[in-house]
């Protein structure tokens, strides 16, 4: 499950992520991070489900971190897509690529639903689900 963690002012200098990893023994993979001295937004992949996932989320929330679950990503309409590749470069996690036939493909497992590809598609072939 992918989670978007929003750190409020004052929490950024604290080792919140490290503490949750230590407390839960769940190895969180950082997919994207935007951190300034006052705010932070980190997208992580938590490879757990059920009660273990709920415990991870609860520990973040107890430390004042806002947690959003990333449930779905984007969809590429193959009938509209012209395979121009405009969506490939902006993707911060390389979830979109062009295959050997130049068709645009989405790796759902990598996608963090940042929606940059939606904004860059000149023919609006990519939409949020």
VEXKOLMAR-609341 format. One record per atom (N, C-alpha, C): residue number from 1; residue in three letters; atom name; x, y negated, z negated. Coordinates in nm, 2 decimals, m for minus. Each point is the difference from the previous one (the first is absolute). Layout:
<atoms>
+-----+--------+-------+--------+--------+--------+
: num : residu : atome :   east :  north :     up :
+-----+--------+-------+--------+--------+--------+
: NUM :    ALA :    CA :      X :      Y :      Z :
...
+-----+--------+-------+--------+--------+--------+
</atoms>
This chain:
<atoms>
+-----+--------+-------+--------+--------+--------+
: num : residu : atome :   east :  north :     up :
+-----+--------+-------+--------+--------+--------+
:   1 :    UNK :     N :   0.09 :   0.12 :   0.00 :
:   1 :    UNK :    CA :  m0.09 :  m0.12 :   0.00 :
:   1 :    UNK :     C :   0.09 :  m0.12 :   0.00 :
:   2 :    UNK :     N :  m0.03 :  m0.09 :   0.09 :
:   2 :    UNK :    CA :   0.07 :  m0.13 :   0.00 :
:   2 :    UNK :     C :  m0.06 :  m0.10 :  m0.09 :
:   3 :    UNK :     N :   0.08 :  m0.08 :  m0.07 :
:   3 :    UNK :    CA :  m0.05 :  m0.10 :  m0.09 :
:   3 :    UNK :     C :   0.07 :  m0.13 :   0.03 :
:   4 :    UNK :     N :  m0.08 :  m0.11 :   0.00 :
:   4 :    UNK :    CA :   0.06 :  m0.13 :   0.01 :
:   4 :    UNK :     C :  m0.01 :  m0.06 :  m0.14 :
:   5 :    UNK :     N :   0.12 :  m0.04 :  m0.05 :
:   5 :    UNK :    CA :   0.02 :  m0.05 :  m0.14 :
:   5 :    UNK :     C :   0.02 :  m0.15 :   0.01 :
:   6 :    UNK :     N :  m0.08 :  m0.08 :  m0.06 :
:   6 :    UNK :    CA :   0.02 :  m0.14 :  m0.01 :
:   6 :    UNK :     C :   0.04 :  m0.05 :  m0.14 :
:   7 :    UNK :     N :   0.12 :  m0.05 :   0.00 :
:   7 :    UNK :    CA :   0.06 :  m0.04 :  m0.13 :
:   7 :    UNK :     C :  m0.04 :  m0.15 :  m0.03 :
:   8 :    UNK :     N :  m0.05 :  m0.03 :  m0.11 :
:   8 :    UNK :    CA :  m0.03 :  m0.14 :  m0.03 :
:   8 :    UNK :     C :   0.12 :  m0.07 :  m0.05 :
:   9 :    UNK :     N :  m0.01 :  m0.13 :   0.00 :
:   9 :    UNK :    CA :   0.11 :  m0.08 :  m0.05 :
:   9 :    UNK :     C :   0.04 :   0.04 :  m0.14 :
:  10 :    UNK :     N :   0.13 :   0.02 :  m0.02 :
:  10 :    UNK :    CA :   0.05 :   0.04 :  m0.13 :
:  10 :    UNK :     C :   0.03 :   0.15 :  m0.01 :
:  11 :    UNK :     N :  m0.06 :   0.08 :   0.09 :
:  11 :    UNK :    CA :   0.03 :   0.14 :  m0.01 :
:  11 :    UNK :     C :   0.11 :   0.05 :   0.10 :
:  12 :    UNK :     N :   0.04 :  m0.08 :   0.09 :
:  12 :    UNK :    CA :   0.10 :   0.03 :   0.10 :
:  12 :    UNK :     C :   0.13 :   0.04 :  m0.06 :
:  13 :    UNK :     N :   0.05 :  m0.07 :  m0.10 :
:  13 :    UNK :    CA :   0.13 :   0.04 :  m0.06 :
:  13 :    UNK :     C :   0.00 :   0.13 :  m0.08 :
:  14 :    UNK :     N :  m0.12 :   0.05 :  m0.03 :
:  14 :    UNK :    CA :  m0.01 :   0.12 :  m0.09 :
:  14 :    UNK :     C :   0.01 :   0.13 :   0.09 :
:  15 :    UNK :     N :   0.06 :   0.10 :  m0.05 :
:  15 :    UNK :    CA :   0.02 :   0.13 :   0.08 :
:  15 :    UNK :     C :  m0.13 :   0.08 :   0.00 :
:  16 :    UNK :     N :  m0.11 :  m0.06 :   0.04 :
:  16 :    UNK :    CA :  m0.13 :   0.07 :   0.00 :
:  16 :    UNK :     C :   0.00 :   0.13 :   0.08 :
:  17 :    UNK :     N :   0.05 :  m0.01 :   0.12 :
:  17 :    UNK :    CA :   0.00 :   0.12 :   0.09 :
:  17 :    UNK :     C :   0.09 :   0.11 :  m0.07 :
:  18 :    UNK :     N :   0.11 :  m0.03 :  m0.05 :
:  18 :    UNK :    CA :   0.09 :   0.10 :  m0.06 :
:  18 :    UNK :     C :  m0.06 :   0.06 :  m0.12 :
:  19 :    UNK :     N :  m0.07 :  m0.08 :  m0.08 :
:  19 :    UNK :    CA :  m0.07 :   0.05 :  m0.12 :
:  19 :    UNK :     C :  m0.10 :   0.10 :   0.03 :
:  20 :    UNK :     N :  m0.08 :  m0.03 :   0.11 :
:  20 :    UNK :    CA :  m0.11 :   0.10 :   0.04 :
:  20 :    UNK :     C :   0.06 :   0.13 :   0.04 :
:  21 :    UNK :     N :   0.11 :  m0.01 :   0.08 :
:  21 :    UNK :    CA :   0.07 :   0.12 :   0.05 :
:  21 :    UNK :     C :   0.05 :   0.08 :  m0.12 :
:  22 :    UNK :     N :   0.06 :  m0.07 :  m0.10 :
:  22 :    UNK :    CA :   0.05 :   0.07 :  m0.11 :
:  22 :    UNK :     C :  m0.11 :   0.07 :  m0.09 :
:  23 :    UNK :     N :  m0.11 :  m0.08 :  m0.02 :
:  23 :    UNK :    CA :  m0.11 :   0.05 :  m0.08 :
:  23 :    UNK :     C :  m0.07 :   0.12 :   0.06 :
:  24 :    UNK :     N :  m0.02 :   0.00 :   0.14 :
:  24 :    UNK :    CA :  m0.08 :   0.10 :   0.06 :
:  24 :    UNK :     C :   0.08 :   0.11 :   0.07 :
:  25 :    UNK :     N :   0.13 :  m0.03 :   0.02 :
:  25 :    UNK :    CA :   0.09 :   0.10 :   0.08 :
:  25 :    UNK :     C :  m0.05 :   0.01 :   0.15 :
:  26 :    UNK :     N :  m0.08 :  m0.10 :   0.04 :
:  26 :    UNK :    CA :  m0.04 :   0.00 :   0.14 :
:  26 :    UNK :     C :   0.10 :  m0.09 :   0.08 :
:  27 :    UNK :     N :   0.06 :   0.06 :   0.10 :
:  27 :    UNK :    CA :   0.09 :  m0.07 :   0.09 :
:  27 :    UNK :     C :  m0.08 :  m0.09 :   0.10 :
:  28 :    UNK :     N :   0.00 :  m0.13 :  m0.02 :
:  28 :    UNK :    CA :  m0.07 :  m0.09 :   0.09 :
:  28 :    UNK :     C :   0.10 :  m0.05 :   0.11 :
:  29 :    UNK :     N :  m0.05 :   0.01 :   0.12 :
:  29 :    UNK :    CA :   0.08 :  m0.04 :   0.12 :
:  29 :    UNK :     C :  m0.05 :  m0.14 :   0.03 :
:  30 :    UNK :     N :   0.10 :  m0.10 :   0.00 :
:  30 :    UNK :    CA :  m0.03 :  m0.14 :   0.04 :
:  30 :    UNK :     C :  m0.01 :  m0.01 :   0.15 :
:  31 :    UNK :     N :  m0.11 :  m0.03 :   0.05 :
:  31 :    UNK :    CA :  m0.02 :  m0.02 :   0.15 :
:  31 :    UNK :     C :   0.02 :  m0.14 :   0.05 :
:  32 :    UNK :     N :  m0.03 :  m0.10 :  m0.09 :
:  32 :    UNK :    CA :   0.01 :  m0.14 :   0.04 :
:  32 :    UNK :     C :   0.01 :  m0.08 :  m0.13 :
:  33 :    UNK :     N :   0.08 :  m0.10 :   0.00 :
:  33 :    UNK :    CA :   0.00 :  m0.09 :  m0.12 :
:  33 :    UNK :     C :   0.02 :  m0.14 :   0.04 :
:  34 :    UNK :     N :  m0.07 :  m0.09 :  m0.06 :
:  34 :    UNK :    CA :   0.01 :  m0.14 :   0.01 :
:  34 :    UNK :     C :   0.00 :  m0.06 :  m0.14 :
:  35 :    UNK :     N :   0.12 :  m0.04 :  m0.04 :
:  35 :    UNK :    CA :   0.02 :  m0.04 :  m0.14 :
:  35 :    UNK :     C :   0.07 :  m0.14 :   0.00 :
:  36 :    UNK :     N :  m0.06 :  m0.09 :  m0.08 :
:  36 :    UNK :    CA :   0.07 :  m0.13 :  m0.02 :
:  36 :    UNK :     C :   0.02 :  m0.01 :  m0.15 :
:  37 :    UNK :     N :   0.06 :  m0.10 :  m0.05 :
:  37 :    UNK :    CA :   0.02 :  m0.02 :  m0.14 :
:  37 :    UNK :     C :  m0.13 :  m0.01 :  m0.08 :
:  38 :    UNK :     N :  m0.11 :  m0.03 :   0.06 :
:  38 :    UNK :    CA :  m0.13 :  m0.02 :  m0.07 :
:  38 :    UNK :     C :  m0.11 :   0.10 :   0.04 :
:  39 :    UNK :     N :   0.01 :   0.06 :   0.11 :
:  39 :    UNK :    CA :  m0.11 :   0.10 :   0.04 :
:  39 :    UNK :     C :   0.06 :   0.12 :   0.08 :
:  40 :    UNK :     N :  m0.07 :   0.10 :   0.01 :
:  40 :    UNK :    CA :   0.05 :   0.11 :   0.07 :
:  40 :    UNK :     C :  m0.12 :   0.09 :   0.05 :
:  41 :    UNK :     N :   0.02 :   0.06 :   0.12 :
:  41 :    UNK :    CA :  m0.09 :   0.09 :   0.05 :
:  41 :    UNK :     C :   0.08 :   0.12 :   0.06 :
:  42 :    UNK :     N :  m0.03 :   0.12 :  m0.06 :
:  42 :    UNK :    CA :   0.08 :   0.12 :   0.04 :
:  42 :    UNK :     C :  m0.10 :   0.10 :   0.04 :
:  43 :    UNK :     N :   0.03 :   0.07 :   0.11 :
:  43 :    UNK :    CA :  m0.09 :   0.11 :   0.05 :
:  43 :    UNK :     C :   0.08 :   0.13 :  m0.02 :
:  44 :    UNK :     N :  m0.06 :   0.09 :  m0.08 :
:  44 :    UNK :    CA :   0.07 :   0.13 :  m0.03 :
:  44 :    UNK :     C :  m0.08 :   0.11 :   0.04 :
:  45 :    UNK :     N :   0.07 :   0.11 :   0.02 :
:  45 :    UNK :    CA :  m0.07 :   0.13 :   0.03 :
:  45 :    UNK :     C :   0.01 :   0.09 :  m0.13 :
:  46 :    UNK :     N :  m0.11 :   0.03 :  m0.05 :
:  46 :    UNK :    CA :   0.00 :   0.09 :  m0.12 :
:  46 :    UNK :     C :  m0.05 :   0.13 :   0.04 :
:  47 :    UNK :     N :   0.10 :   0.10 :   0.00 :
:  47 :    UNK :    CA :  m0.04 :   0.13 :   0.06 :
:  47 :    UNK :     C :  m0.07 :   0.09 :  m0.10 :
:  48 :    UNK :     N :  m0.10 :  m0.05 :  m0.07 :
:  48 :    UNK :    CA :  m0.08 :   0.07 :  m0.09 :
:  48 :    UNK :     C :  m0.15 :  m0.03 :   0.02 :
:  49 :    UNK :     N :  m0.08 :   0.08 :  m0.07 :
:  49 :    UNK :    CA :  m0.15 :  m0.01 :   0.01 :
:  49 :    UNK :     C :  m0.06 :   0.02 :  m0.14 :
:  50 :    UNK :     N :  m0.13 :  m0.03 :   0.00 :
:  50 :    UNK :    CA :  m0.08 :   0.04 :  m0.12 :
:  50 :    UNK :     C :   0.05 :  m0.08 :  m0.13 :
:  51 :    UNK :     N :   0.00 :   0.07 :  m0.11 :
:  51 :    UNK :    CA :   0.03 :  m0.06 :  m0.13 :
:  51 :    UNK :     C :   0.14 :  m0.06 :   0.00 :
:  52 :    UNK :     N :   0.10 :   0.06 :   0.07 :
:  52 :    UNK :    CA :   0.13 :  m0.05 :   0.01 :
:  52 :    UNK :     C :   0.00 :  m0.14 :   0.07 :
:  53 :    UNK :     N :  m0.07 :  m0.01 :   0.11 :
:  53 :    UNK :    CA :  m0.01 :  m0.13 :   0.07 :
:  53 :    UNK :     C :  m0.07 :  m0.10 :  m0.09 :
:  54 :    UNK :     N :  m0.10 :   0.04 :  m0.07 :
:  54 :    UNK :    CA :  m0.07 :  m0.10 :  m0.09 :
:  54 :    UNK :     C :   0.09 :  m0.05 :  m0.11 :
:  55 :    UNK :     N :   0.08 :   0.09 :  m0.05 :
:  55 :    UNK :    CA :   0.10 :  m0.04 :  m0.11 :
:  55 :    UNK :     C :   0.10 :  m0.10 :   0.06 :
:  56 :    UNK :     N :   0.05 :   0.02 :   0.12 :
:  56 :    UNK :    CA :   0.09 :  m0.09 :   0.06 :
:  56 :    UNK :     C :  m0.07 :  m0.14 :   0.01 :
:  57 :    UNK :     N :  m0.12 :   0.00 :   0.06 :
:  57 :    UNK :    CA :  m0.07 :  m0.13 :   0.01 :
:  57 :    UNK :     C :  m0.03 :  m0.07 :  m0.13 :
:  58 :    UNK :     N :  m0.04 :   0.08 :  m0.10 :
:  58 :    UNK :    CA :  m0.03 :  m0.05 :  m0.13 :
:  58 :    UNK :     C :   0.12 :  m0.07 :  m0.06 :
:  59 :    UNK :     N :   0.12 :   0.07 :   0.01 :
:  59 :    UNK :    CA :   0.12 :  m0.06 :  m0.06 :
:  59 :    UNK :     C :   0.04 :  m0.13 :   0.07 :
:  60 :    UNK :     N :  m0.02 :  m0.01 :   0.13 :
:  60 :    UNK :    CA :   0.03 :  m0.13 :   0.07 :
:  60 :    UNK :     C :  m0.09 :  m0.10 :  m0.06 :
:  61 :    UNK :     N :  m0.13 :   0.03 :   0.00 :
:  61 :    UNK :    CA :  m0.10 :  m0.10 :  m0.05 :
:  61 :    UNK :     C :   0.02 :  m0.04 :  m0.14 :
:  62 :    UNK :     N :   0.04 :   0.09 :  m0.09 :
:  62 :    UNK :    CA :   0.03 :  m0.04 :  m0.14 :
:  62 :    UNK :     C :   0.12 :  m0.10 :  m0.01 :
:  63 :    UNK :     N :   0.08 :   0.00 :   0.11 :
:  63 :    UNK :    CA :   0.12 :  m0.09 :   0.00 :
:  63 :    UNK :     C :  m0.04 :  m0.13 :   0.07 :
:  64 :    UNK :     N :  m0.13 :  m0.02 :   0.04 :
:  64 :    UNK :    CA :  m0.04 :  m0.12 :   0.06 :
:  64 :    UNK :     C :   0.01 :   0.00 :   0.15 :
:  65 :    UNK :     N :   0.03 :   0.11 :   0.06 :
:  65 :    UNK :    CA :   0.01 :   0.01 :   0.15 :
:  65 :    UNK :     C :  m0.13 :   0.03 :   0.06 :
:  66 :    UNK :     N :  m0.04 :  m0.07 :   0.10 :
:  66 :    UNK :    CA :  m0.12 :   0.03 :   0.08 :
:  66 :    UNK :     C :   0.03 :   0.11 :   0.10 :
:  67 :    UNK :     N :  m0.09 :   0.10 :   0.00 :
:  67 :    UNK :    CA :   0.03 :   0.11 :   0.09 :
:  67 :    UNK :     C :  m0.12 :   0.02 :   0.10 :
:  68 :    UNK :     N :   0.03 :   0.00 :   0.13 :
:  68 :    UNK :    CA :  m0.09 :   0.03 :   0.10 :
:  68 :    UNK :     C :   0.03 :   0.13 :   0.07 :
:  69 :    UNK :     N :  m0.09 :   0.09 :   0.01 :
:  69 :    UNK :    CA :   0.02 :   0.12 :   0.07 :
:  69 :    UNK :     C :  m0.02 :  m0.02 :   0.15 :
:  70 :    UNK :     N :   0.10 :   0.05 :   0.08 :
:  70 :    UNK :    CA :  m0.01 :  m0.02 :   0.14 :
:  70 :    UNK :     C :  m0.06 :   0.13 :   0.06 :
:  71 :    UNK :     N :  m0.13 :  m0.01 :   0.03 :
:  71 :    UNK :    CA :  m0.08 :   0.12 :   0.03 :
:  71 :    UNK :     C :   0.01 :   0.04 :   0.15 :
:  72 :    UNK :     N :   0.00 :  m0.10 :   0.08 :
:  72 :    UNK :    CA :  m0.01 :   0.03 :   0.15 :
:  72 :    UNK :     C :   0.10 :  m0.10 :   0.06 :
:  73 :    UNK :     N :   0.03 :   0.02 :   0.13 :
:  73 :    UNK :    CA :   0.09 :  m0.09 :   0.06 :
:  73 :    UNK :     C :  m0.07 :  m0.06 :   0.13 :
:  74 :    UNK :     N :   0.06 :   0.02 :   0.11 :
:  74 :    UNK :    CA :  m0.05 :  m0.07 :   0.12 :
:  74 :    UNK :     C :  m0.03 :   0.11 :   0.11 :
:  75 :    UNK :     N :  m0.07 :  m0.04 :   0.10 :
:  75 :    UNK :    CA :  m0.04 :   0.09 :   0.11 :
:  75 :    UNK :     C :   0.04 :  m0.07 :   0.13 :
:  76 :    UNK :     N :   0.06 :   0.08 :   0.09 :
:  76 :    UNK :    CA :   0.04 :  m0.05 :   0.13 :
:  76 :    UNK :     C :  m0.10 :   0.05 :   0.10 :
:  77 :    UNK :     N :  m0.07 :  m0.09 :   0.07 :
:  77 :    UNK :    CA :  m0.09 :   0.05 :   0.10 :
:  77 :    UNK :     C :   0.07 :   0.02 :   0.13 :
:  78 :    UNK :     N :   0.02 :   0.13 :   0.04 :
:  78 :    UNK :    CA :   0.08 :   0.03 :   0.12 :
:  78 :    UNK :     C :  m0.06 :  m0.05 :   0.13 :
:  79 :    UNK :     N :  m0.13 :  m0.03 :   0.00 :
:  79 :    UNK :    CA :  m0.07 :  m0.05 :   0.12 :
:  79 :    UNK :     C :   0.04 :  m0.15 :   0.02 :
:  80 :    UNK :     N :   0.03 :  m0.07 :  m0.11 :
:  80 :    UNK :    CA :   0.03 :  m0.14 :   0.01 :
:  80 :    UNK :     C :   0.15 :  m0.03 :   0.01 :
:  81 :    UNK :     N :   0.08 :   0.09 :  m0.07 :
:  81 :    UNK :    CA :   0.14 :  m0.02 :  m0.01 :
:  81 :    UNK :     C :   0.07 :   0.01 :   0.14 :
:  82 :    UNK :     N :   0.08 :  m0.10 :   0.03 :
:  82 :    UNK :    CA :   0.08 :  m0.01 :   0.12 :
:  82 :    UNK :     C :   0.14 :   0.03 :  m0.01 :
:  83 :    UNK :     N :   0.04 :   0.06 :  m0.12 :
:  83 :    UNK :    CA :   0.13 :   0.05 :  m0.03 :
:  83 :    UNK :     C :   0.11 :  m0.11 :   0.02 :
:  84 :    UNK :     N :  m0.03 :  m0.12 :  m0.04 :
:  84 :    UNK :    CA :   0.10 :  m0.11 :   0.02 :
:  84 :    UNK :     C :   0.11 :   0.00 :  m0.11 :
:  85 :    UNK :     N :  m0.03 :   0.06 :  m0.11 :
:  85 :    UNK :    CA :   0.10 :   0.01 :  m0.11 :
:  85 :    UNK :     C :   0.00 :  m0.12 :  m0.09 :
:  86 :    UNK :     N :  m0.08 :  m0.09 :   0.02 :
:  86 :    UNK :    CA :   0.00 :  m0.12 :  m0.09 :
:  86 :    UNK :     C :  m0.02 :   0.03 :  m0.14 :
:  87 :    UNK :     N :  m0.06 :   0.11 :  m0.03 :
:  87 :    UNK :    CA :  m0.03 :   0.04 :  m0.14 :
:  87 :    UNK :     C :   0.12 :   0.08 :  m0.07 :
:  88 :    UNK :     N :   0.09 :   0.04 :   0.08 :
:  88 :    UNK :    CA :   0.11 :   0.09 :  m0.05 :
:  88 :    UNK :     C :   0.10 :  m0.08 :  m0.09 :
:  89 :    UNK :     N :   0.05 :  m0.11 :   0.05 :
:  89 :    UNK :    CA :   0.10 :  m0.07 :  m0.08 :
:  89 :    UNK :     C :  m0.04 :  m0.06 :  m0.13 :
:  90 :    UNK :     N :  m0.12 :  m0.06 :   0.00 :
:  90 :    UNK :    CA :  m0.05 :  m0.06 :  m0.13 :
:  90 :    UNK :     C :  m0.02 :   0.10 :  m0.11 :
:  91 :    UNK :     N :  m0.02 :   0.13 :   0.02 :
:  91 :    UNK :    CA :  m0.03 :   0.10 :  m0.10 :
:  91 :    UNK :     C :   0.12 :   0.01 :  m0.10 :
:  92 :    UNK :     N :  m0.02 :  m0.04 :  m0.12 :
:  92 :    UNK :    CA :   0.11 :   0.00 :  m0.10 :
:  92 :    UNK :     C :   0.04 :   0.15 :  m0.04 :
:  93 :    UNK :     N :  m0.08 :   0.10 :   0.03 :
:  93 :    UNK :    CA :   0.04 :   0.13 :  m0.05 :
:  93 :    UNK :     C :   0.01 :   0.10 :   0.12 :
:  94 :    UNK :     N :   0.00 :  m0.06 :   0.12 :
:  94 :    UNK :    CA :   0.02 :   0.08 :   0.13 :
:  94 :    UNK :     C :  m0.11 :   0.11 :   0.01 :
:  95 :    UNK :     N :  m0.12 :  m0.03 :  m0.04 :
:  95 :    UNK :    CA :  m0.11 :   0.10 :   0.02 :
:  95 :    UNK :     C :  m0.05 :   0.00 :   0.14 :
:  96 :    UNK :     N :   0.03 :  m0.10 :   0.08 :
:  96 :    UNK :    CA :  m0.04 :   0.00 :   0.14 :
:  96 :    UNK :     C :   0.12 :   0.01 :   0.09 :
:  97 :    UNK :     N :  m0.01 :   0.09 :   0.10 :
:  97 :    UNK :    CA :   0.11 :   0.02 :   0.09 :
:  97 :    UNK :     C :  m0.06 :   0.03 :   0.14 :
:  98 :    UNK :     N :   0.08 :  m0.01 :   0.10 :
:  98 :    UNK :    CA :  m0.04 :   0.04 :   0.13 :
:  98 :    UNK :     C :   0.07 :   0.13 :   0.03 :
:  99 :    UNK :     N :  m0.08 :   0.10 :   0.05 :
:  99 :    UNK :    CA :   0.06 :   0.13 :   0.03 :
:  99 :    UNK :     C :   0.07 :  m0.01 :   0.14 :
: 100 :    UNK :     N :   0.04 :   0.12 :   0.05 :
: 100 :    UNK :    CA :   0.08 :   0.00 :   0.13 :
: 100 :    UNK :     C :  m0.09 :  m0.04 :   0.12 :
: 101 :    UNK :     N :  m0.13 :   0.01 :  m0.02 :
: 101 :    UNK :    CA :  m0.09 :  m0.04 :   0.11 :
: 101 :    UNK :     C :  m0.04 :  m0.15 :  m0.02 :
: 102 :    UNK :     N :   0.06 :  m0.07 :  m0.10 :
: 102 :    UNK :    CA :  m0.03 :  m0.14 :  m0.03 :
: 102 :    UNK :     C :  m0.13 :  m0.02 :  m0.07 :
: 103 :    UNK :     N :  m0.07 :   0.11 :  m0.03 :
: 103 :    UNK :    CA :  m0.13 :  m0.01 :  m0.08 :
: 103 :    UNK :     C :   0.03 :  m0.04 :  m0.14 :
: 104 :    UNK :     N :  m0.08 :  m0.09 :  m0.06 :
: 104 :    UNK :    CA :   0.02 :  m0.04 :  m0.14 :
: 104 :    UNK :     C :  m0.06 :   0.10 :  m0.09 :
: 105 :    UNK :     N :   0.08 :   0.04 :  m0.10 :
: 105 :    UNK :    CA :  m0.05 :   0.10 :  m0.10 :
: 105 :    UNK :     C :   0.02 :  m0.06 :  m0.14 :
: 106 :    UNK :     N :  m0.10 :   0.04 :  m0.09 :
: 106 :    UNK :    CA :   0.01 :  m0.04 :  m0.13 :
: 106 :    UNK :     C :   0.02 :   0.12 :  m0.09 :
: 107 :    UNK :     N :   0.10 :  m0.02 :  m0.09 :
: 107 :    UNK :    CA :   0.03 :   0.10 :  m0.11 :
: 107 :    UNK :     C :  m0.08 :  m0.04 :  m0.12 :
: 108 :    UNK :     N :  m0.11 :   0.06 :  m0.02 :
: 108 :    UNK :    CA :  m0.09 :  m0.03 :  m0.11 :
: 108 :    UNK :     C :   0.06 :   0.01 :  m0.13 :
: 109 :    UNK :     N :   0.10 :   0.09 :  m0.02 :
: 109 :    UNK :    CA :   0.06 :   0.02 :  m0.13 :
: 109 :    UNK :     C :   0.09 :  m0.11 :  m0.04 :
: 110 :    UNK :     N :   0.06 :  m0.07 :   0.10 :
: 110 :    UNK :    CA :   0.09 :  m0.12 :  m0.02 :
: 110 :    UNK :     C :  m0.08 :  m0.13 :  m0.02 :
: 111 :    UNK :     N :  m0.12 :  m0.01 :   0.06 :
: 111 :    UNK :    CA :  m0.07 :  m0.13 :   0.01 :
: 111 :    UNK :     C :  m0.03 :  m0.05 :  m0.14 :
: 112 :    UNK :     N :   0.02 :  m0.13 :  m0.03 :
: 112 :    UNK :    CA :  m0.03 :  m0.06 :  m0.12 :
: 112 :    UNK :     C :  m0.11 :  m0.10 :   0.01 :
: 113 :    UNK :     N :  m0.07 :   0.00 :   0.11 :
: 113 :    UNK :    CA :  m0.11 :  m0.09 :   0.03 :
: 113 :    UNK :     C :   0.03 :  m0.15 :  m0.03 :
: 114 :    UNK :     N :   0.11 :  m0.04 :   0.05 :
: 114 :    UNK :    CA :   0.04 :  m0.14 :  m0.01 :
: 114 :    UNK :     C :  m0.08 :  m0.08 :   0.11 :
: 115 :    UNK :     N :  m0.04 :   0.07 :   0.10 :
: 115 :    UNK :    CA :  m0.08 :  m0.06 :   0.11 :
: 115 :    UNK :     C :   0.07 :  m0.10 :   0.10 :
: 116 :    UNK :     N :   0.14 :   0.01 :  m0.01 :
: 116 :    UNK :    CA :   0.07 :  m0.09 :   0.09 :
: 116 :    UNK :     C :  m0.02 :   0.05 :   0.15 :
: 117 :    UNK :     N :  m0.02 :   0.13 :   0.02 :
: 117 :    UNK :    CA :  m0.02 :   0.05 :   0.13 :
: 117 :    UNK :     C :  m0.14 :  m0.05 :   0.06 :
: 118 :    UNK :     N :  m0.10 :  m0.01 :  m0.09 :
: 118 :    UNK :    CA :  m0.13 :  m0.05 :   0.04 :
: 118 :    UNK :     C :   0.02 :  m0.14 :   0.05 :
: 119 :    UNK :     N :   0.07 :  m0.08 :  m0.07 :
: 119 :    UNK :    CA :   0.02 :  m0.14 :   0.04 :
: 119 :    UNK :     C :   0.08 :  m0.02 :   0.12 :
: 120 :    UNK :     N :   0.09 :   0.09 :   0.03 :
: 120 :    UNK :    CA :   0.09 :  m0.02 :   0.12 :
: 120 :    UNK :     C :  m0.05 :   0.07 :   0.13 :
: 121 :    UNK :     N :  m0.10 :   0.08 :  m0.01 :
: 121 :    UNK :    CA :  m0.05 :   0.07 :   0.12 :
: 121 :    UNK :     C :  m0.07 :  m0.10 :   0.09 :
: 122 :    UNK :     N :   0.05 :  m0.02 :   0.12 :
: 122 :    UNK :    CA :  m0.06 :  m0.11 :   0.09 :
: 122 :    UNK :     C :  m0.13 :   0.04 :   0.06 :
: 123 :    UNK :     N :  m0.04 :   0.13 :  m0.01 :
: 123 :    UNK :    CA :  m0.12 :   0.05 :   0.06 :
: 123 :    UNK :     C :  m0.10 :   0.05 :  m0.10 :
: 124 :    UNK :     N :   0.04 :  m0.02 :  m0.13 :
: 124 :    UNK :    CA :  m0.09 :   0.04 :  m0.11 :
: 124 :    UNK :     C :  m0.03 :   0.15 :   0.00 :
: 125 :    UNK :     N :   0.10 :   0.08 :   0.03 :
: 125 :    UNK :    CA :  m0.02 :   0.15 :   0.01 :
: 125 :    UNK :     C :   0.02 :   0.06 :  m0.14 :
: 126 :    UNK :     N :   0.05 :  m0.08 :  m0.10 :
: 126 :    UNK :    CA :   0.03 :   0.06 :  m0.13 :
: 126 :    UNK :     C :  m0.10 :  m0.07 :  m0.10 :
: 127 :    UNK :     N :  m0.07 :   0.08 :  m0.08 :
: 127 :    UNK :    CA :  m0.09 :  m0.05 :  m0.09 :
: 127 :    UNK :     C :   0.02 :   0.06 :  m0.14 :
: 128 :    UNK :     N :  m0.04 :  m0.07 :  m0.10 :
: 128 :    UNK :    CA :   0.01 :   0.05 :  m0.14 :
: 128 :    UNK :     C :  m0.12 :   0.10 :  m0.02 :
: 129 :    UNK :     N :   0.03 :   0.11 :  m0.07 :
: 129 :    UNK :    CA :  m0.11 :   0.10 :  m0.02 :
: 129 :    UNK :     C :  m0.06 :  m0.02 :  m0.14 :
+-----+--------+-------+--------+--------+--------+
</atoms>
